[in-house]
Amino acid sequence: MRALRILFMGTPEFSVPMLESIHQSEHKLLATVTAPDKPAGRGRKLNKSAVKLFAEQHNINVLQPTNLKSEDFFSQLKALNPNLIVVVAFRMLPKQVWQFPEFGTFNLHASLLPHYRGAAPINWAIINGETQTGLTTFFIDDKIDTGHVIDKISLPILETDNVEDVYNKMLPKGVELILETLEKISKNKIDLKPQSDSENLKIAPKLNKDNTKIDWSQSGQDIYNLVRGLSPFPLAWSTLDNINEKINCKISKVSFQKESHELDNGQIILKDKNWLVAVKDGYIKIEKIKLSGKRLLKTSDLLNGFTINDGAMMK
């Protein structure tokens, strides 16, 4: 069995259970690398990453390089001399860093690679209506999410799941997969599998204003999937054309009622404090919405003090 000396790299809350599992394992955790503290809020107080907070609470050495290509950081890397780097939700690494350890650098990715390479794999799996996703460990190479696969673990996506639901399912599975991968590397029992480069691979690009906007000409199922695939963050959005004003709004929860009708796509129907929007194969019922400058509300609560004019449309 090979003794592992691990350098962990990660930043958000998602990384913390994986870091904790390594910290509690038989393997030697040398240090963590995380993002520099960032000013936030009105007072511009410096915020520490979730990984840094955990590391400080458990007396784990923390590195916060602003430039991963700097001589200073590479000197720190050589001084620590890890024989393995583990990456969970961190930024791209320069080649001199990921190729430094004797046993390589592996990443935990929140999809079943080679599908959903990219920045938002959980979101896009739900948006595309997948019923299964998972996690993959793979050795980093000089492209994004393309390296040889070490191991995978699957989990279901239910029809009602949003991003938070899938995220919460992934945390214990991620811990399990990280520990299994470390065991295989320490025992030198890895069976590497190259990834396919088929043109039919589904991708997970960064979310932006364009790909998070609701297109009311789509099917009700597609709109339903988009909303849950962006909830609770960053949220799907649309514009309410309320005749005398246009209001941008974010929508966090909807349901879909399949039904024939002859209304225009985007037309709003109010019925018993229910906010329905006509789509080509039925109605989207908006259940939770945030109007620009307001807080997120149940639609029934919003309609107690907000008037939607006759002829209003979602666009």
C-alpha positions as CSV (number, residue, x, y, z in Angstrom):
1,M,0.0,0.0,0.0
2,R,1.4,3.4,-1.0
3,A,1.3,6.2,1.6
4,L,-0.5,9.2,0.2
5,R,0.5,12.8,1.0
6,I,-2.4,14.8,-0.2
7,L,-2.8,18.5,-1.1
8,F,-6.5,19.4,-1.3
9,M,-7.9,22.1,-3.6
10,G,-11.4,23.5,-3.3
11,T,-13.4,26.6,-2.4
12,P,-17.2,26.3,-2.0
13,E,-19.4,24.5,0.5
14,F,-19.6,21.5,-1.8
15,S,-15.9,20.8,-1.3
16,V,-16.1,20.7,2.5
17,P,-17.5,17.2,3.1
18,M,-14.8,15.8,0.7
19,L,-12.1,17.7,2.6
20,E,-13.5,16.5,5.9
21,S,-13.5,12.8,4.7
22,I,-9.8,13.1,3.7
23,H,-8.9,14.9,7.0
24,Q,-10.5,12.0,8.9
25,S,-9.0,9.2,6.8
26,E,-5.8,7.3,7.2
27,H,-4.1,9.4,4.5
28,K,-1.9,12.4,5.3
29,L,-3.5,15.8,4.5
30,L,-0.7,18.3,4.0
31,A,-2.7,21.5,3.3
32,T,-5.6,23.0,1.5
33,V,-5.5,25.5,-1.4
34,T,-8.5,27.8,-1.7
35,A,-9.5,31.1,-3.2
36,P,-8.3,34.3,-1.6
37,D,-10.6,36.1,0.8
38,K,-13.1,38.4,-1.0
39,P,-14.7,41.6,0.1
40,A,-18.5,41.3,0.4
41,G,-21.5,43.3,1.7
42,R,-21.8,47.0,2.4
43,G,-18.9,47.1,4.7
44,R,-16.7,45.2,2.2
45,K,-15.7,42.8,4.9
46,L,-13.4,40.0,3.7
47,N,-15.2,36.7,3.4
48,K,-13.4,33.4,3.8
49,S,-14.2,30.5,1.6
50,A,-16.1,27.5,3.1
51,V,-13.0,25.4,2.7
52,K,-10.8,27.9,4.6
53,L,-13.3,28.1,7.5
54,F,-13.2,24.4,7.8
55,A,-9.5,24.2,7.6
56,E,-9.0,26.9,10.2
57,Q,-11.4,25.1,12.6
58,H,-9.3,21.9,12.2
59,N,-5.8,23.4,12.2
60,I,-5.2,22.5,8.6
61,N,-2.6,24.6,6.7
62,V,-4.2,27.0,4.2
63,L,-2.7,28.4,1.0
64,Q,-4.5,31.2,-0.9
65,P,-2.4,32.0,-4.0
66,T,-3.7,34.7,-6.3
67,N,-1.6,33.3,-9.2
68,L,-1.2,29.6,-9.5
69,K,1.6,30.1,-12.1
70,S,3.7,32.2,-9.7
71,E,7.2,31.0,-8.6
72,D,6.1,31.7,-5.0
73,F,3.2,29.2,-5.2
74,F,5.3,26.6,-7.0
75,S,8.0,26.9,-4.3
76,Q,5.3,26.3,-1.7
77,L,4.2,23.2,-3.7
78,K,7.7,21.9,-3.8
79,A,8.2,22.4,-0.1
80,L,5.0,20.5,0.7
81,N,6.0,17.8,-1.8
82,P,2.5,16.1,-2.2
83,N,2.4,12.9,-4.1
84,L,-1.3,13.4,-4.9
85,I,-3.5,16.5,-5.4
86,V,-7.3,16.2,-5.0
87,V,-9.4,18.9,-6.6
88,V,-13.1,19.5,-5.8
89,A,-14.7,22.7,-7.2
90,F,-11.6,24.8,-7.8
91,R,-10.3,26.7,-10.8
92,M,-8.2,25.5,-13.7
93,L,-4.7,24.4,-12.8
94,P,-1.5,25.2,-14.8
95,K,0.3,22.1,-16.1
96,Q,3.3,22.6,-13.9
97,V,1.0,22.2,-10.9
98,W,-1.2,19.2,-11.9
99,Q,1.7,17.2,-13.3
100,F,3.8,17.8,-10.2
101,P,2.7,14.9,-7.8
102,E,4.1,11.5,-8.4
103,F,0.6,9.9,-8.4
104,G,-1.1,12.7,-10.4
105,T,-3.9,15.1,-9.7
106,F,-7.5,14.0,-9.8
107,N,-10.8,16.0,-9.9
108,L,-14.3,15.2,-8.6
109,H,-16.8,16.3,-11.2
110,A,-20.6,16.4,-10.6
111,S,-21.7,14.4,-13.7
112,L,-21.2,11.0,-15.4
113,L,-18.3,12.0,-17.7
114,P,-17.9,12.4,-20.6
115,H,-21.4,14.0,-20.5
116,Y,-21.8,17.4,-19.0
117,R,-18.3,18.6,-19.0
118,G,-18.2,22.3,-17.9
119,A,-19.2,24.7,-15.2
120,A,-22.8,23.8,-14.4
121,P,-23.3,20.0,-14.7
122,I,-26.0,19.7,-12.1
123,N,-28.1,22.5,-13.6
124,W,-27.9,21.2,-17.2
125,A,-28.7,17.6,-16.3
126,I,-32.0,18.8,-14.8
127,I,-32.7,21.3,-17.5
128,N,-32.3,18.6,-20.1
129,G,-34.7,16.3,-18.2
130,E,-32.2,13.6,-17.3
131,T,-33.4,10.9,-14.8
132,Q,-29.9,9.9,-13.8
133,T,-26.7,11.7,-13.0
134,G,-23.7,11.0,-10.8
135,L,-20.1,11.9,-10.0
136,T,-16.8,11.0,-11.7
137,T,-13.2,11.1,-10.5
138,F,-10.7,11.6,-13.3
139,F,-7.0,12.5,-13.7
140,I,-6.6,16.1,-14.8
141,D,-5.0,16.7,-18.2
142,D,-4.4,19.9,-20.3
143,K,-8.1,20.2,-21.4
144,I,-11.3,20.8,-19.3
145,D,-12.9,17.6,-17.8
146,T,-11.3,15.3,-20.4
147,G,-8.8,13.2,-18.5
148,H,-8.9,9.5,-18.0
149,V,-11.7,8.3,-15.7
150,I,-10.8,6.6,-12.4
151,D,-14.3,5.8,-11.1
152,K,-18.0,6.8,-11.2
153,I,-21.0,6.7,-9.0
154,S,-24.6,7.1,-10.1
155,L,-27.7,8.7,-8.5
156,P,-31.3,9.3,-9.7
157,I,-32.9,12.6,-10.5
158,L,-36.6,12.6,-9.6
159,E,-39.2,14.4,-11.6
160,T,-39.6,16.9,-8.7
161,D,-35.9,17.4,-7.9
162,N,-34.4,20.9,-8.2
163,V,-30.7,21.7,-8.0
164,E,-30.6,21.8,-4.2
165,D,-32.2,18.3,-4.1
166,V,-29.6,16.8,-6.4
167,Y,-26.8,18.7,-4.7
168,N,-27.8,17.3,-1.3
169,K,-27.9,13.7,-2.8
170,M,-24.4,14.2,-4.2
171,L,-22.6,15.2,-1.0
172,P,-22.6,11.7,0.6
173,K,-22.0,10.1,-2.7
174,G,-19.0,12.4,-3.3
175,V,-17.5,11.5,0.0
176,E,-17.9,7.8,-0.9
177,L,-16.3,8.2,-4.3
178,I,-13.4,10.3,-3.0
179,L,-12.5,7.6,-0.4
180,E,-12.9,4.8,-2.9
181,T,-10.6,6.6,-5.4
182,L,-8.0,7.2,-2.7
183,E,-8.0,3.5,-1.8
184,K,-7.6,2.5,-5.4
185,I,-4.7,4.9,-5.9
186,S,-3.0,3.9,-2.6
187,K,-3.3,0.2,-3.5
188,N,-2.2,0.9,-7.1
189,K,-5.4,-0.8,-8.4
190,I,-6.8,1.8,-10.8
191,D,-8.3,0.8,-14.1
192,L,-8.2,4.0,-16.1
193,K,-10.7,4.5,-18.9
194,P,-10.3,7.1,-21.6
195,Q,-13.2,9.4,-22.3
196,S,-15.1,9.5,-25.5
197,D,-14.9,12.6,-27.7
198,S,-18.1,11.9,-29.6
199,E,-19.9,14.9,-31.2
200,N,-23.1,13.8,-29.4
201,L,-21.8,14.6,-25.9
202,K,-24.1,16.8,-23.7
203,I,-22.3,19.8,-22.3
204,A,-22.7,22.1,-19.2
205,P,-21.7,25.6,-20.2
206,K,-21.6,28.5,-17.7
207,L,-25.0,29.9,-16.9
208,N,-25.7,33.4,-18.2
209,K,-28.5,35.9,-18.8
210,D,-29.4,34.3,-22.2
211,N,-29.5,30.6,-21.3
212,T,-31.5,31.2,-18.0
213,K,-34.3,33.2,-19.7
214,I,-37.7,31.4,-20.1
215,D,-38.8,30.9,-23.7
216,W,-42.6,30.7,-23.4
217,S,-42.9,29.1,-26.9
218,Q,-41.2,25.9,-25.5
219,S,-43.2,23.0,-24.3
220,G,-44.5,23.1,-20.7
221,Q,-42.2,20.2,-19.7
222,D,-39.1,22.0,-21.0
223,I,-40.0,25.2,-19.1
224,Y,-40.7,23.2,-16.0
225,N,-37.3,21.5,-16.3
226,L,-35.6,24.9,-16.8
227,V,-37.1,26.4,-13.7
228,R,-36.2,23.5,-11.4
229,G,-32.7,23.3,-13.1
230,L,-32.0,26.8,-12.0
231,S,-33.6,26.7,-8.5
232,P,-32.7,27.9,-5.9
233,F,-29.9,29.7,-7.8
234,P,-29.5,31.6,-10.1
235,L,-33.2,31.2,-10.9
236,A,-34.9,31.3,-14.3
237,W,-36.2,34.7,-15.3
238,S,-38.7,36.4,-17.6
239,T,-40.3,39.8,-18.2
240,L,-43.8,40.6,-17.0
241,D,-45.4,43.0,-19.6
242,N,-48.1,44.4,-17.3
243,I,-49.5,46.7,-20.0
244,N,-48.3,49.9,-18.3
245,E,-44.9,48.6,-17.1
246,K,-42.4,45.9,-17.8
247,I,-41.0,44.1,-14.8
248,N,-38.2,41.6,-14.8
249,C,-38.9,38.7,-12.5
250,K,-37.2,35.5,-11.3
251,I,-39.2,32.3,-10.9
252,S,-38.2,29.6,-8.5
253,K,-41.1,27.1,-8.6
254,V,-43.7,26.1,-11.2
255,S,-45.9,23.2,-12.1
256,F,-47.1,22.2,-15.5
257,Q,-50.7,21.4,-16.5
258,K,-51.0,19.7,-19.9
259,E,-54.2,20.9,-21.7
260,S,-55.4,22.1,-25.1
261,H,-56.2,25.7,-25.6
262,E,-56.1,28.5,-28.2
263,L,-54.3,31.2,-26.2
264,D,-51.1,32.9,-27.2
265,N,-47.9,31.7,-25.6
266,G,-47.1,33.8,-22.6
267,Q,-50.7,35.0,-22.0
268,I,-51.5,35.3,-18.3
269,I,-54.7,33.8,-16.7
270,L,-55.5,34.5,-13.1
271,K,-57.8,32.0,-11.4
272,D,-58.5,31.8,-7.7
273,K,-55.1,33.5,-6.9
274,N,-53.4,31.0,-9.2
275,W,-51.0,32.6,-11.8
276,L,-51.2,30.6,-15.0
277,V,-49.2,31.2,-18.2
278,A,-50.3,29.7,-21.5
279,V,-47.7,27.6,-23.4
280,K,-48.2,25.6,-26.5
281,D,-49.3,22.4,-24.8
282,G,-50.9,23.6,-21.6
283,Y,-50.3,26.0,-18.7
284,I,-47.4,26.8,-16.5
285,K,-48.6,27.6,-13.0
286,I,-46.2,30.0,-11.3
287,E,-45.9,29.1,-7.6
288,K,-43.0,31.2,-6.3
289,I,-41.7,34.4,-7.9
290,K,-39.5,37.4,-7.2
291,L,-40.3,40.7,-8.9
292,S,-37.4,43.0,-9.5
293,G,-36.5,44.8,-6.2
294,K,-38.8,42.6,-4.2
295,R,-38.3,39.4,-2.2
296,L,-39.2,35.9,-3.2
297,L,-42.9,35.2,-2.5
298,K,-45.5,32.6,-3.0
299,T,-47.7,33.7,-5.9
300,S,-50.8,33.7,-3.7
301,D,-49.1,36.1,-1.3
302,L,-47.9,38.4,-4.1
303,L,-51.3,38.7,-5.6
304,N,-52.8,39.9,-2.3
305,G,-51.1,43.3,-2.9
306,F,-50.1,43.3,-6.6
307,T,-52.4,43.8,-9.6
308,I,-51.9,42.0,-12.9
309,N,-53.7,43.9,-15.6
310,D,-56.0,42.4,-18.2
311,G,-54.0,41.4,-21.3
312,A,-50.7,41.1,-19.4
313,M,-48.1,38.7,-20.9
314,M,-44.9,36.9,-19.9
315,K,-42.2,37.6,-22.4
